[in-house]
């Protein structure tokens, strides 16, 4: 799997379109959660993604990453998504490992804060994230803040 890591201004129109299409298909349609997916946070973020070898127009996995101070006090990532056709193949684990690696490499920190859907708590704990605070509801979905030091 070949990863692409770009700032917003480096993305091509086709890349950004494909990213938004995947995020909308999963977060809005699949999760039945109508909300405005397009936000100004994309302009602050670094975008990490990998295209499918067999279909170079299809993203397998994606997340957006923020340097410390751009979203939270600490480095952060969100909009973690694996294409439905590639789930159950450990791509989520590979995506999080690569995300942590990029944060450590580019921002020289291992402290990361995320807002995770609560059903993924054990998944993120396997990467040494720990719950930070009480659960909360975002767009009708239970979430928790988590920190990794």
N, C-alpha and C positions, 0 to 999 in steps of 0.2 A: 504494500500500500504506500503510495507516494503522497505525502502531506504538502499542502500549500498553506503558507502563513503570510497574510498580507494586511496592511492597513487599509482602511476604507478607500482612501484615494487611489490605491493601487489596484483595486478590483476592476475587472472589466465589467461592462454592462451585462454581458451574458452570465458571468460568474455571480454577480449580485442578484440577477433575476432568478437563477437556479437556486441560490440560497434562500431567497424569499419564498419561492414556490414550495420548497421542502418544508420550511418553517410553518407556512400557512397550512399546507396539507396535513401536517402532524398536529401543531398546537391549536389551530382554529377548527379545522374540519374533523380530524380523527378524534381529538379530545373534546369536541363539541363545546368549544369555549370561545364564543365570539368576543374578540377584543381587537384593538388596533395593533397589529403586529409590526407595522412600520413605525419606528420611533427614531429620534435623533441620537440614540445611544450607538447605533451602528456607525455613525461618523466618528465616534471616539474610540471604537473598538478595533482590535486586531481580529482577523477572521481566519480560523483554522478549519480546513476541510480537505477531504480526499474524494476524488472522482472514481467511479467504477471503471475498471480496465475494459470490461466488455461493453460499456456504454459511457463514453466520455462526456455525455451531457447529463449524467445522473450522479449526484453527490451521495456517497455512502454514509458519511458522518460529518458533523459540523458542530462547532461552538464558536462563540465570540468571547474574546478575552480583553480584560481591562487592566491597565497598569495601576499601581497603587494611587489612590486619590481621584481617579476618573469616575469611579462608581461607588466604591466604599473606600475606607481608609487604607485597606489592604488590596492587593491584587485580587481580581475576581474573574469569574467566567459564568456564562449563562447561555440560554438557548441551546442547550445540549440536545442533539438529535441524531438518531440513526435512521436512515431510510427504512421503511417497513420491509422492503425486499431483502434487507441485510441483517435483520435482527436475529438473535439467537446464534450469532456467529462470533461473539466476543468483540465486535467492533466498538461497542460502548466502552469496554475496558481499555482497549487500545487508544481510543479517543481521549479518555481521561488521563492516561499515562502520558500521552503526547502533549496534552494541555498543560499538565504540571511541569513537564520538561521545558516547554516554551516559556512559561512564567519564570522558572528558575534561571533559564538561559538569558532571556531578554530583559528581565526586570530585577535580576539578582536578589530574589526573595523566595522563600518557601512558604510564607504566610499567605493564605488564600481564604477569602470569604465567599460563600455562595448562598443563594436562596434556592433550596432544593424542594421538589415535591416530596412530601413525607413518605410516600411509598418507596422512594429511592434511598431512604436513610441508611439502610444496611449496605447498599451498594457503595455509597460514598464513605461510609465508615471503613470499608475495606481499603480505602486510600488514605486512612488516618484522619479523616474529617470527624469532628465532634460537634454535637448539637450545641448551639449558642443561642439561648433564649427560648421563649415560648413559641409554640406553633402559631401560625397566622394563616389567613385566607388571602390568596391573590387570584383575582379573576375567577372566584368560585372554587378554587382548588387548594386543598391544604398544603402548606409549605412549612419549612423550618429553615432558619439560618444555621449554617455550619461553618466551622473554622478549621483550617489545617495549618499547623505550625511546623 
